[in-house]
Amino acid sequence: MRIILLGPTASGKTELSLQLAEELGTSIISVDSRQCYKYLDIGTAKPSQEELARVPHFNISNLELEVEDSAVKFLERASVWEKQTLQESDHVLFVGGSTLHLTALIQPFQDIPDSNPENIKALNAQIDAEGIEPLFRKLKEVDLEYTSRMDGMNRQRIIRALDVWMQTGKPFSSFHQAEELRPNAETMVFGLRRPRELVYDRINRRVDLMIEAGLVEETEVILKQGHSKNLQSLQTVGYREVISFLEGDFTREEMIEKIKTNTRRYAKRQLTWFRRWDFIHWLDAERNSNDELKTQMMDHL
C-alpha cells in the first residue's frame, strides 16, 4: 500500500510521519523539491539527524546543488525507492507538499517532449539580456495554471515550460495530468488540516527559528564554497531572500519579513491546489494529537 501524507508547509507533517512509519515498519520518501539537495538543511526544514536515525528516509540530501531536478526525475528516483521499500514492508510512506511532485506521484505525467536545445539557448539569452520578468509574464499568459504553482520566478522551470509550449503549442501544465486526477486503489492520500491563520502563525515562528538556527550563516557558507546564486536549487524561499540581504538589497529585519511573507504565499498556493483534490482524507491537526491522528490513519488503512 502506498500512503501519501501531504499538507502545506509548517503544518506538522514530520513528527506524525515518523510515528506512522515506526508503527508500520516502513521508510519515508520525501516529496519535497528542495530537501533532496545537499547543504540546504535549515531553510528546507529537513528532518534532523535524530529523526533520520529513527526512520530510514529517501530523497534527502542526495543531489548536488548544481543538479537541475524536476518532478519527472523525482518520480524516476521514487519508483526505485518504492520498489526497494515494498520488498521489506507492506507499506511505503510519501511525505511532503510539493504539488508537482505529488501530482506526478498520484498520476504519472503524459509524455513530455525532450528539451529543444535551440529554444533553451534562445530563452537563456533573452533572460540574460532582459531579465527573467518578461519571460515570466509570457508564461503567465500561456500557462497561468503552471505559474500559480511555481515557487517564485524559477528560471529553469520557466524556460522548460516555455520550451514545451514553443514545441507543442500546449501549456506545460496540460501534460501533468489527465482530466481527472485520481489515485489508484493501492494509494491512500491523507492531508493535515489547520486553520489558515494558524498555519501562518506556525510559518512565522518557524522562520524565526530558522534565523536563530543559522540560515544566514548556512547560506554564506554555500556561496563561499563557490556555488552560483543563480542555481535552480537556490531559487528557494528563504535562501533567495538571504542572498539578497547579503548583497545589501535590504535590512535583516526586511529579509526576515520577506521570508515570512513569501512562505505564507507559498502555503496559500499549496492550500488552493489541495482543495481541488476531493480524494484527500483530511485530518484535523489542530484538534487532535499526533497519537490520535495516527490512530485515525491506521483505522483508514
C-alpha positions in Angstrom: 0.0 0.0 0.0 1.3 3.5 -0.9 0.4 6.1 1.7 0.8 9.8 1.0 0.8 12.4 3.8 0.6 15.9 2.4 -0.1 19.4 3.7 1.1 23.0 3.4 4.5 23.9 4.8 4.7 24.1 8.6 1.5 22.0 9.1 3.3 19.4 11.2 3.9 16.5 8.8 7.3 15.5 10.1 6.6 14.2 13.6 3.3 12.5 12.5 5.1 10.8 9.6 7.8 9.5 11.9 5.3 8.0 14.3 3.3 6.4 11.4 6.4 5.0 9.7 7.5 3.5 13.1 4.1 1.9 13.5 4.1 0.4 10.0 7.8 -0.6 10.0 8.4 1.3 6.7 10.6 4.1 5.2 9.7 7.7 4.3 10.2 9.2 0.8 10.3 13.0 0.9 8.0 14.6 -1.6 9.9 17.9 -1.4 11.6 19.7 -4.3 14.4 21.1 -2.2 15.1 18.6 0.6 16.8 16.5 -2.0 19.7 18.9 -2.2 22.8 18.7 -0.1 23.6 21.7 2.2 20.1 23.1 2.1 19.3 22.0 5.6 17.9 24.8 7.8 16.0 26.6 5.0 14.2 23.4 3.8 13.3 22.2 7.4 15.0 18.8 6.7 14.5 16.1 9.3 17.2 16.3 12.0 19.9 13.7 12.3 18.0 12.2 15.3 14.8 12.0 13.2 16.7 10.4 10.3 18.1 7.9 12.7 14.5 6.9 13.8 13.2 6.1 10.3 15.1 5.4 7.0 14.5 8.4 4.6 14.9 8.8 0.8 15.2 11.9 -1.3 17.1 13.7 1.5 20.5 15.3 0.6 21.0 13.1 -2.4 21.7 15.7 -5.1 24.5 18.2 -5.6 23.4 21.9 -5.7 24.3 22.1 -9.4 21.9 19.3 -10.5 18.7 20.5 -12.1 15.8 18.5 -10.8 12.2 18.0 -11.9 9.0 16.2 -10.9 9.7 13.7 -13.6 13.2 13.0 -12.3 11.9 12.7 -8.8 9.3 10.1 -9.9 12.1 8.0 -11.5 14.0 8.0 -8.3 11.0 7.4 -6.1 9.9 4.4 -8.2 13.2 2.7 -7.4 13.0 3.5 -3.7 9.4 2.4 -3.5 10.1 -1.0 -5.0 13.0 -1.4 -2.6 10.9 -0.5 0.4 8.0 -2.8 -0.6 10.4 -5.7 -0.7 10.7 -5.4 3.1 7.4 -3.8 4.1 3.7 -3.9 3.1 3.6 -0.1 3.0 5.6 2.9 1.7 5.1 6.4 3.1 5.5 9.5 1.0 5.5 12.8 2.9 5.6 16.4 1.5 3.9 19.3 0.0 5.4 19.9 -3.5 2.3 20.0 -5.7 4.0 19.0 -9.0 5.8 16.1 -7.3 2.6 14.9 -5.6 0.7 15.2 -8.9 3.3 13.1 -10.7 3.2 10.5 -7.9 -0.6 10.2 -7.9 -0.8 10.0 -11.7 2.3 9.9 -13.8 2.7 12.7 -16.4 1.8 12.2 -20.1 4.8 12.0 -22.5 6.5 15.4 -22.5 8.8 16.3 -25.4 12.6 16.4 -24.7 14.2 19.8 -24.4 14.9 21.7 -27.7 18.5 23.0 -27.4 17.8 25.9 -29.7 14.8 27.0 -27.7 16.7 26.7 -24.4 19.6 28.7 -25.8 17.4 31.5 -27.1 15.4 31.7 -23.8 18.5 31.8 -21.7 19.9 34.6 -23.9 16.7 36.5 -23.5 16.8 36.3 -19.7 20.5 37.3 -19.7 19.6 40.4 -21.9 16.2 41.4 -20.4 15.9 39.7 -17.0 13.5 37.0 -16.0 10.3 39.1 -15.6 9.4 39.3 -19.3 9.5 35.6 -19.8 7.6 35.0 -16.6 4.9 37.3 -17.9 4.8 35.4 -21.1 4.5 32.1 -19.4 1.7 33.6 -17.3 -0.2 34.5 -20.5 0.1 31.0 -22.0 0.0 28.8 -18.8 -1.5 30.6 -15.8 -2.1 27.3 -14.1 1.6 26.4 -14.1 2.8 29.8 -12.9 0.2 29.6 -10.0 2.1 26.6 -8.7 5.6 27.9 -9.0 7.7 28.9 -6.1 8.6 32.4 -7.4 10.3 33.1 -10.7 12.3 29.9 -11.1 14.5 30.3 -14.2 14.8 26.6 -15.1 11.1 25.9 -14.7 10.1 29.0 -16.7 12.5 28.0 -19.6 11.3 24.4 -19.6 7.6 25.3 -19.6 8.1 27.8 -22.4 10.2 25.3 -24.4 7.4 22.8 -24.3 4.8 25.4 -25.3 7.0 26.5 -28.2 7.3 22.9 -29.4 3.7 21.8 -29.0 1.5 24.9 -28.7 0.1 23.3 -25.5 0.5 24.6 -21.9 3.2 22.7 -19.9 0.6 22.1 -17.2 -1.6 20.2 -19.7 1.0 17.3 -19.7 0.8 17.0 -15.9 -2.4 15.1 -15.5 -5.4 13.7 -17.2 -8.7 15.5 -17.0 -9.4 13.9 -13.6 -6.6 13.2 -11.2 -7.4 10.1 -9.2 -5.2 7.8 -7.1 -5.3 4.0 -7.8 -6.8 1.5 -5.4 -3.3 0.9 -3.8 -2.8 4.5 -2.9 -4.3 6.3 0.1 -3.9 10.1 0.4 -4.1 11.9 3.8 -3.8 15.6 4.4 -3.1 17.6 7.5 -5.6 20.5 8.0 -5.2 23.5 10.3 -7.0 26.9 10.1 -5.1 29.1 7.7 -4.3 31.8 10.2 -2.7 29.2 12.5 -0.6 27.8 9.6 0.6 31.4 9.0 1.5 31.7 12.7 3.4 28.5 12.6 5.3 29.7 9.5 6.2 32.9 11.2 7.6 31.0 14.2 9.4 28.6 12.0 11.2 31.4 10.1 12.3 32.9 13.4 13.7 29.6 14.5 15.5 29.1 11.1 17.2 32.5 11.5 18.2 31.6 15.1 19.5 28.2 13.9 21.8 29.9 11.4 20.0 30.2 8.0 22.1 33.3 7.1 25.3 31.6 8.0 24.4 28.4 6.1 23.7 30.5 3.0 27.1 32.3 3.4 28.9 29.0 3.6 27.2 27.8 0.4 28.2 30.9 -1.5 31.7 30.9 -0.2 32.1 27.3 -1.5 31.7 28.8 -5.0 28.1 27.8 -5.7 26.3 30.3 -8.0 23.4 32.2 -6.5 21.6 31.6 -9.8 21.4 27.8 -9.3 17.9 26.3 -9.5 18.4 24.8 -6.1 19.0 28.3 -4.5 15.9 29.8 -6.2 14.1 28.8 -3.0 12.1 30.8 -0.4 14.5 31.6 2.4 17.8 31.3 0.5 16.7 33.7 -2.1 15.9 36.4 0.4 19.0 35.8 2.4 21.2 36.1 -0.7 19.5 39.5 -1.4 20.2 40.6 2.2 23.9 39.5 1.9 24.1 41.6 -1.3 22.8 44.6 0.6 19.4 44.8 -1.0 17.5 45.2 2.3 18.0 45.1 6.1 18.0 42.0 8.2 14.5 42.8 9.5 13.2 43.3 6.0 14.8 40.0 5.0 13.0 38.1 7.8 9.7 39.7 6.9 10.1 38.9 3.2 10.8 35.2 4.0 7.7 35.1 6.2 5.5 36.8 3.5 6.8 34.6 0.7 6.4 31.4 2.7 2.9 32.3 3.6 2.1 33.0 -0.1 3.6 29.6 -1.0 1.4 27.9 1.7 -1.6 29.7 0.3 -0.9 28.3 -3.2 -0.5 24.8 -1.7 -3.8 25.0 0.1 -5.6 26.3 -3.0 -4.2 23.4 -5.0 -5.0 20.7 -2.4 -8.6 21.9 -2.3 -9.0 20.6 -5.9 -8.4 17.1 -4.8 -11.5 15.6 -3.3 -9.8 12.2 -2.7 -7.8 13.5 0.3 -8.7 12.1 3.7 -8.3 15.3 5.7 -7.1 15.1 9.3 -7.7 17.9 11.9 -4.2 18.5 13.2 -5.3 21.3 15.4 -7.9 19.4 17.5 -6.1 16.0 17.6 -2.8 14.9 18.9 -0.4 13.0 16.7 -1.3 9.8 18.5 -5.0 10.4 17.7 -4.1 11.3 14.1 -2.0 8.2 13.7 -4.9 6.1 15.1 -7.3 7.7 12.6 -4.9 6.9 9.7 -4.4 3.3 10.9 -8.2 2.9 11.0 -8.5 4.0 7.4 -5.7 1.6 6.4 
